[in-house]
Amino acid sequence: MKEWKKKYRVEPETRVFIIRGGYHDIKNALKSRGWVQNKDKESPCFDFLWTLKAVDVPHSQLSNHQIVNHFSTATSITTKVGLTHSLKNLIWFNAVDIDTFFPRCYDLAIGEELEDFIAEFKQLKAVGYMKIYVREMREAFKASGSSATEELKSATVSDQIF
């Protein structure tokens, strides 16, 4: 790191960052704080590394002063599928009903969960069509002045899945 800073005429106390990906807001925020960007994305010379993918972080080669935006071996809570499995395993630790979480989550690589996802999608789509139908019927009766308007005013379609 000392050689890199000397080569690029960076003061020894100045912090260095690498960003893999766009992340212009992060880059601008760091630069506004006096940090210097190392544009060599493969370089080990950095104080802070920001990357999209956890596999791009050399966890085994990090020095104590280096900071990264990914934890090693934390995929059970830092990936969508890992979080999904963690939530579904809550029942073993506490009486938590996974269906109370919204939005519901599925691991589509598991056949049974894919089937559950498809079934829920169809049910929600059907409820949506029913709501449209009831709204259009109310509007039609209202426009015609029919006495059935009062009956339709009280008609509702439940948000609950049957």
C-alpha positions as a Markdown table, in Angstrom:
| # | Residue | x | y | z |
|---|---|---|---|---|
| 1 | Met | 0.0 | 0.0 | 0.0 |
| 2 | Lys | 2.9 | 2.4 | 0.8 |
| 3 | Glu | 4.4 | 1.8 | -2.6 |
| 4 | Trp | 1.1 | 2.3 | -4.4 |
| 5 | Lys | 0.5 | 5.6 | -2.6 |
| 6 | Lys | 4.1 | 6.7 | -3.4 |
| 7 | Lys | 3.7 | 5.7 | -7.1 |
| 8 | Tyr | 0.4 | 7.7 | -7.4 |
| 9 | Arg | 1.6 | 10.6 | -5.2 |
| 10 | Val | -1.1 | 10.0 | -2.6 |
| 11 | Glu | -0.4 | 11.3 | 1.0 |
| 12 | Pro | 0.2 | 8.4 | 3.4 |
| 13 | Glu | -2.8 | 9.3 | 5.6 |
| 14 | Thr | -5.2 | 9.4 | 2.7 |
| 15 | Arg | -7.7 | 6.6 | 2.4 |
| 16 | Val | -8.0 | 4.6 | -0.8 |
| 17 | Phe | -11.1 | 2.8 | -2.2 |
| 18 | Ile | -12.0 | 0.5 | -5.0 |
| 19 | Ile | -15.5 | 0.2 | -6.5 |
| 20 | Arg | -16.5 | -2.6 | -8.8 |
| 21 | Gly | -19.6 | -1.6 | -10.7 |
| 22 | Gly | -21.2 | 1.8 | -11.2 |
| 23 | Tyr | -22.2 | 3.0 | -7.7 |
| 24 | His | -21.5 | 6.7 | -8.7 |
| 25 | Asp | -23.2 | 8.0 | -5.5 |
| 26 | Ile | -20.8 | 6.0 | -3.2 |
| 27 | Lys | -17.8 | 7.0 | -5.3 |
| 28 | Asn | -18.8 | 10.7 | -5.2 |
| 29 | Ala | -19.4 | 10.5 | -1.4 |
| 30 | Leu | -16.0 | 9.0 | -0.7 |
| 31 | Lys | -14.3 | 11.5 | -3.0 |
| 32 | Ser | -16.1 | 14.4 | -1.2 |
| 33 | Arg | -14.6 | 13.1 | 2.0 |
| 34 | Gly | -11.0 | 13.2 | 0.6 |
| 35 | Trp | -10.7 | 9.5 | -0.3 |
| 36 | Val | -8.8 | 8.5 | -3.5 |
| 37 | Gln | -10.0 | 5.9 | -5.9 |
| 38 | Asn | -7.7 | 3.0 | -7.0 |
| 39 | Lys | -9.1 | 2.3 | -10.5 |
| 40 | Asp | -7.3 | -1.1 | -10.7 |
| 41 | Lys | -10.2 | -3.3 | -9.5 |
| 42 | Glu | -8.0 | -6.3 | -8.9 |
| 43 | Ser | -5.5 | -4.4 | -6.8 |
| 44 | Pro | -5.0 | -5.4 | -3.1 |
| 45 | Cys | -4.3 | -1.7 | -2.3 |
| 46 | Phe | -7.4 | -0.3 | -0.7 |
| 47 | Asp | -8.9 | 0.7 | 2.6 |
| 48 | Phe | -12.4 | 0.1 | 1.4 |
| 49 | Leu | -13.8 | -2.2 | -1.3 |
| 50 | Trp | -17.3 | -2.0 | -2.6 |
| 51 | Thr | -18.5 | -4.7 | -5.0 |
| 52 | Leu | -21.8 | -6.2 | -6.2 |
| 53 | Lys | -20.8 | -9.8 | -5.8 |
| 54 | Ala | -19.4 | -11.3 | -2.6 |
| 55 | Val | -17.2 | -13.6 | -4.6 |
| 56 | Asp | -15.2 | -10.6 | -5.7 |
| 57 | Val | -14.1 | -10.0 | -2.2 |
| 58 | Pro | -10.7 | -11.7 | -1.3 |
| 59 | His | -11.8 | -12.4 | 2.3 |
| 60 | Ser | -8.8 | -14.6 | 3.0 |
| 61 | Gln | -6.3 | -12.0 | 1.9 |
| 62 | Leu | -7.8 | -8.9 | 3.7 |
| 63 | Ser | -5.7 | -6.9 | 6.2 |
| 64 | Asn | -7.1 | -5.7 | 9.5 |
| 65 | His | -7.6 | -2.2 | 8.2 |
| 66 | Gln | -9.5 | -3.1 | 5.1 |
| 67 | Ile | -13.2 | -2.8 | 5.0 |
| 68 | Val | -15.6 | -4.5 | 2.4 |
| 69 | Asn | -19.3 | -4.4 | 1.9 |
| 70 | His | -19.8 | -8.2 | 2.1 |
| 71 | Phe | -19.5 | -10.6 | 5.0 |
| 72 | Ser | -17.9 | -13.9 | 4.4 |
| 73 | Thr | -20.1 | -17.0 | 5.0 |
| 74 | Ala | -23.2 | -15.0 | 5.7 |
| 75 | Thr | -25.4 | -16.1 | 2.8 |
| 76 | Ser | -28.1 | -17.4 | 5.1 |
| 77 | Ile | -29.1 | -13.8 | 5.8 |
| 78 | Thr | -27.5 | -11.8 | 3.0 |
| 79 | Thr | -29.0 | -13.5 | 0.0 |
| 80 | Lys | -32.7 | -13.6 | -0.9 |
| 81 | Val | -32.9 | -17.3 | -1.0 |
| 82 | Gly | -30.8 | -17.6 | 2.3 |
| 83 | Leu | -33.2 | -15.2 | 4.0 |
| 84 | Thr | -36.1 | -17.1 | 2.7 |
| 85 | His | -34.8 | -20.4 | 4.2 |
| 86 | Ser | -34.0 | -18.6 | 7.5 |
| 87 | Leu | -37.5 | -17.2 | 7.7 |
| 88 | Lys | -39.0 | -20.6 | 7.0 |
| 89 | Asn | -36.9 | -22.2 | 9.8 |
| 90 | Leu | -38.1 | -19.7 | 12.4 |
| 91 | Ile | -40.8 | -22.2 | 13.4 |
| 92 | Trp | -38.1 | -24.4 | 15.0 |
| 93 | Phe | -37.0 | -21.5 | 17.2 |
| 94 | Asn | -40.2 | -19.6 | 17.9 |
| 95 | Ala | -43.9 | -20.0 | 17.1 |
| 96 | Val | -43.8 | -17.8 | 14.0 |
| 97 | Asp | -46.2 | -18.3 | 11.1 |
| 98 | Ile | -44.2 | -17.7 | 7.9 |
| 99 | Asp | -47.4 | -16.8 | 6.1 |
| 100 | Thr | -47.7 | -13.6 | 8.2 |
| 101 | Phe | -44.6 | -12.2 | 6.4 |
| 102 | Phe | -45.3 | -10.1 | 3.3 |
| 103 | Pro | -44.2 | -10.3 | 0.6 |
| 104 | Arg | -44.2 | -14.0 | 0.7 |
| 105 | Cys | -41.0 | -15.6 | -0.5 |
| 106 | Tyr | -40.3 | -18.8 | -2.4 |
| 107 | Asp | -37.2 | -20.8 | -3.4 |
| 108 | Leu | -38.2 | -21.5 | -7.0 |
| 109 | Ala | -35.5 | -24.1 | -7.3 |
| 110 | Ile | -37.5 | -26.3 | -5.0 |
| 111 | Gly | -40.4 | -28.0 | -6.9 |
| 112 | Glu | -42.9 | -27.8 | -4.1 |
| 113 | Glu | -42.3 | -24.1 | -3.5 |
| 114 | Leu | -42.5 | -23.4 | -7.2 |
| 115 | Glu | -45.9 | -25.1 | -7.2 |
| 116 | Asp | -47.0 | -23.0 | -4.2 |
| 117 | Phe | -45.8 | -19.8 | -5.9 |
| 118 | Ile | -47.8 | -20.6 | -9.1 |
| 119 | Ala | -50.9 | -21.4 | -7.0 |
| 120 | Glu | -50.7 | -18.2 | -5.1 |
| 121 | Phe | -50.0 | -16.2 | -8.2 |
| 122 | Lys | -53.2 | -17.7 | -9.8 |
| 123 | Gln | -55.2 | -17.0 | -6.7 |
| 124 | Leu | -54.1 | -13.3 | -6.5 |
| 125 | Lys | -54.8 | -12.9 | -10.2 |
| 126 | Ala | -58.3 | -14.3 | -9.8 |
| 127 | Val | -59.0 | -11.9 | -6.9 |
| 128 | Gly | -57.7 | -9.0 | -9.0 |
| 129 | Tyr | -60.1 | -10.0 | -11.9 |
| 130 | Met | -63.0 | -10.3 | -9.4 |
| 131 | Lys | -62.3 | -6.8 | -8.0 |
| 132 | Ile | -62.3 | -5.4 | -11.5 |
| 133 | Tyr | -65.6 | -7.1 | -12.3 |
| 134 | Val | -67.3 | -5.8 | -9.1 |
| 135 | Arg | -66.0 | -2.2 | -9.9 |
| 136 | Glu | -67.2 | -2.4 | -13.5 |
| 137 | Met | -70.6 | -3.7 | -12.4 |
| 138 | Arg | -71.0 | -1.0 | -9.8 |
| 139 | Glu | -70.2 | 1.6 | -12.5 |
| 140 | Ala | -72.6 | 0.0 | -15.0 |
| 141 | Phe | -75.5 | -0.1 | -12.5 |
| 142 | Lys | -74.8 | 3.4 | -11.4 |
| 143 | Ala | -74.8 | 4.7 | -15.0 |
| 144 | Ser | -78.1 | 2.9 | -15.7 |
| 145 | Gly | -79.7 | 4.1 | -12.5 |
| 146 | Ser | -80.7 | 0.5 | -11.6 |
| 147 | Ser | -82.0 | -0.3 | -8.2 |
| 148 | Ala | -79.4 | -3.0 | -7.9 |
| 149 | Thr | -76.9 | -0.2 | -7.2 |
| 150 | Glu | -77.5 | -0.5 | -3.4 |
| 151 | Glu | -76.8 | -4.2 | -3.5 |
| 152 | Leu | -73.6 | -3.7 | -5.4 |
| 153 | Lys | -72.4 | -1.0 | -3.0 |
| 154 | Ser | -72.2 | -3.7 | -0.3 |
| 155 | Ala | -70.5 | -6.2 | -2.6 |
| 156 | Thr | -66.8 | -6.6 | -1.8 |
| 157 | Val | -64.1 | -9.0 | -2.8 |
| 158 | Ser | -62.0 | -10.1 | 0.1 |
| 159 | Asp | -58.2 | -9.5 | 0.1 |
| 160 | Gln | -57.8 | -12.9 | 1.7 |
| 161 | Ile | -56.8 | -15.8 | -0.5 |
| 162 | Phe | -59.5 | -18.4 | -0.5 |
